[in-house]
Amino acid sequence: MKKRIHLSLIMAVIIVAVLFVAPLQAIGFLYHENTPNPFSPDSGPIQIKYVIDSQTAASVKTTIKIYNMAGKLIRAIVDGELRQVGILCTDSWNGKDNRGRECLNGRYILQIVVEDNLGKKKIIDSIALVK
């Protein structure tokens, strides 16, 4: 009887140790392709789709920005807003800059940054705008 109690106690300690000592994984991020790409603002905005995963938060800070090839910020689509974890999020870009002016034909850089209390993850992709 004493051996059974002793073994049960050891197993309980091991389970608790695994649960509380095992490191939590960094934020996860599943990025879907931008569609359509290339895109024309005349036929509608480009859709930016992604799913965020976090073991420590129900929602995470999200930033989505568009830059030109010289690195100049063109448009902040999402700027530090909270996005819910575990669902398909969709944001879009209509081909306009932060002042509402139409952007020129060309290639642009899409940057998505998601952040929870364990860290951040950054995704970089390119978008082609044609008129």
Contacts in CASP RR format, 6 or more apart in sequence:
PFRMAT RR
TARGET T0000
AUTHOR 0000-0000-0000
METHOD contacts of the structure
MODEL  1
MKKRIHLSLIMAVIIVAVLFVAPLQAIGFLYHENTPNPFSPDSGPIQIKY
VIDSQTAASVKTTIKIYNMAGKLIRAIVDGELRQVGILCTDSWNGKDNRG
RECLNGRYILQIVVEDNLGKKKIIDSIALVK
24 55 0 8 1.000
24 56 0 8 1.000
24 118 0 8 1.000
25 55 0 8 1.000
25 118 0 8 1.000
26 118 0 8 1.000
26 119 0 8 1.000
26 121 0 8 1.000
27 52 0 8 1.000
27 53 0 8 1.000
27 54 0 8 1.000
27 60 0 8 1.000
27 114 0 8 1.000
27 115 0 8 1.000
27 116 0 8 1.000
27 118 0 8 1.000
27 119 0 8 1.000
27 120 0 8 1.000
27 121 0 8 1.000
28 52 0 8 1.000
28 53 0 8 1.000
28 54 0 8 1.000
28 114 0 8 1.000
28 121 0 8 1.000
29 50 0 8 1.000
29 51 0 8 1.000
29 52 0 8 1.000
29 53 0 8 1.000
29 112 0 8 1.000
29 114 0 8 1.000
29 121 0 8 1.000
29 123 0 8 1.000
30 50 0 8 1.000
30 51 0 8 1.000
30 52 0 8 1.000
30 53 0 8 1.000
31 49 0 8 1.000
31 50 0 8 1.000
31 112 0 8 1.000
31 123 0 8 1.000
31 125 0 8 1.000
32 49 0 8 1.000
32 50 0 8 1.000
32 51 0 8 1.000
32 88 0 8 1.000
33 49 0 8 1.000
34 46 0 8 1.000
34 47 0 8 1.000
34 48 0 8 1.000
34 49 0 8 1.000
34 110 0 8 1.000
34 125 0 8 1.000
34 127 0 8 1.000
35 46 0 8 1.000
35 47 0 8 1.000
35 49 0 8 1.000
36 43 0 8 1.000
36 46 0 8 1.000
37 46 0 8 1.000
37 127 0 8 1.000
37 128 0 8 1.000
38 127 0 8 1.000
38 128 0 8 1.000
38 129 0 8 1.000
38 130 0 8 1.000
39 45 0 8 1.000
39 46 0 8 1.000
39 127 0 8 1.000
39 128 0 8 1.000
39 129 0 8 1.000
39 130 0 8 1.000
40 129 0 8 1.000
40 130 0 8 1.000
40 131 0 8 1.000
41 94 0 8 1.000
41 95 0 8 1.000
41 96 0 8 1.000
41 102 0 8 1.000
41 129 0 8 1.000
41 131 0 8 1.000
42 131 0 8 1.000
44 94 0 8 1.000
45 92 0 8 1.000
45 93 0 8 1.000
45 94 0 8 1.000
45 95 0 8 1.000
46 92 0 8 1.000
46 93 0 8 1.000
46 95 0 8 1.000
46 127 0 8 1.000
47 90 0 8 1.000
47 91 0 8 1.000
47 92 0 8 1.000
48 64 0 8 1.000
48 77 0 8 1.000
48 90 0 8 1.000
48 91 0 8 1.000
48 92 0 8 1.000
48 93 0 8 1.000
48 110 0 8 1.000
48 112 0 8 1.000
49 88 0 8 1.000
49 89 0 8 1.000
49 90 0 8 1.000
50 88 0 8 1.000
50 89 0 8 1.000
50 112 0 8 1.000
50 114 0 8 1.000
50 123 0 8 1.000
51 86 0 8 1.000
51 87 0 8 1.000
51 88 0 8 1.000
51 89 0 8 1.000
52 60 0 8 1.000
52 62 0 8 1.000
52 83 0 8 1.000
52 84 0 8 1.000
52 85 0 8 1.000
52 86 0 8 1.000
52 89 0 8 1.000
52 114 0 8 1.000
53 85 0 8 1.000
53 86 0 8 1.000
54 60 0 8 1.000
54 85 0 8 1.000
54 116 0 8 1.000
54 118 0 8 1.000
55 118 0 8 1.000
56 116 0 8 1.000
56 117 0 8 1.000
56 118 0 8 1.000
57 85 0 8 1.000
57 116 0 8 1.000
57 117 0 8 1.000
58 84 0 8 1.000
58 85 0 8 1.000
59 82 0 8 1.000
59 83 0 8 1.000
59 84 0 8 1.000
59 85 0 8 1.000
60 82 0 8 1.000
60 83 0 8 1.000
60 85 0 8 1.000
60 114 0 8 1.000
60 115 0 8 1.000
60 116 0 8 1.000
61 80 0 8 1.000
61 81 0 8 1.000
61 82 0 8 1.000
61 114 0 8 1.000
61 115 0 8 1.000
61 116 0 8 1.000
62 78 0 8 1.000
62 80 0 8 1.000
62 81 0 8 1.000
62 82 0 8 1.000
62 83 0 8 1.000
62 89 0 8 1.000
62 112 0 8 1.000
62 113 0 8 1.000
62 114 0 8 1.000
62 115 0 8 1.000
63 76 0 8 1.000
63 78 0 8 1.000
63 79 0 8 1.000
63 80 0 8 1.000
63 81 0 8 1.000
63 111 0 8 1.000
63 112 0 8 1.000
63 113 0 8 1.000
63 114 0 8 1.000
63 115 0 8 1.000
64 76 0 8 1.000
64 77 0 8 1.000
64 78 0 8 1.000
64 91 0 8 1.000
64 110 0 8 1.000
64 111 0 8 1.000
64 112 0 8 1.000
64 113 0 8 1.000
65 73 0 8 1.000
65 74 0 8 1.000
65 75 0 8 1.000
65 76 0 8 1.000
65 77 0 8 1.000
65 79 0 8 1.000
65 110 0 8 1.000
65 111 0 8 1.000
66 73 0 8 1.000
66 74 0 8 1.000
66 75 0 8 1.000
66 77 0 8 1.000
66 93 0 8 1.000
66 108 0 8 1.000
66 109 0 8 1.000
66 110 0 8 1.000
66 111 0 8 1.000
66 127 0 8 1.000
67 73 0 8 1.000
67 74 0 8 1.000
67 108 0 8 1.000
67 109 0 8 1.000
67 111 0 8 1.000
68 74 0 8 1.000
68 108 0 8 1.000
68 109 0 8 1.000
69 106 0 8 1.000
69 107 0 8 1.000
69 108 0 8 1.000
69 109 0 8 1.000
71 109 0 8 1.000
73 98 0 8 1.000
74 97 0 8 1.000
74 98 0 8 1.000
74 103 0 8 1.000
74 108 0 8 1.000
75 93 0 8 1.000
75 95 0 8 1.000
75 96 0 8 1.000
75 97 0 8 1.000
75 98 0 8 1.000
76 98 0 8 1.000
77 91 0 8 1.000
77 92 0 8 1.000
77 93 0 8 1.000
78 91 0 8 1.000
83 89 0 8 1.000
83 114 0 8 1.000
93 127 0 8 1.000
95 102 0 8 1.000
95 103 0 8 1.000
95 129 0 8 1.000
96 102 0 8 1.000
96 103 0 8 1.000
97 103 0 8 1.000
103 129 0 8 1.000
104 129 0 8 1.000
105 129 0 8 1.000
105 130 0 8 1.000
105 131 0 8 1.000
106 128 0 8 1.000
106 129 0 8 1.000
106 130 0 8 1.000
107 126 0 8 1.000
107 127 0 8 1.000
107 128 0 8 1.000
107 129 0 8 1.000
108 126 0 8 1.000
108 127 0 8 1.000
108 128 0 8 1.000
108 129 0 8 1.000
109 124 0 8 1.000
109 125 0 8 1.000
109 126 0 8 1.000
109 127 0 8 1.000
110 123 0 8 1.000
110 124 0 8 1.000
110 125 0 8 1.000
110 126 0 8 1.000
110 127 0 8 1.000
111 122 0 8 1.000
111 123 0 8 1.000
111 124 0 8 1.000
112 122 0 8 1.000
112 123 0 8 1.000
112 125 0 8 1.000
113 120 0 8 1.000
113 121 0 8 1.000
113 122 0 8 1.000
113 123 0 8 1.000
114 120 0 8 1.000
114 121 0 8 1.000
115 121 0 8 1.000
END
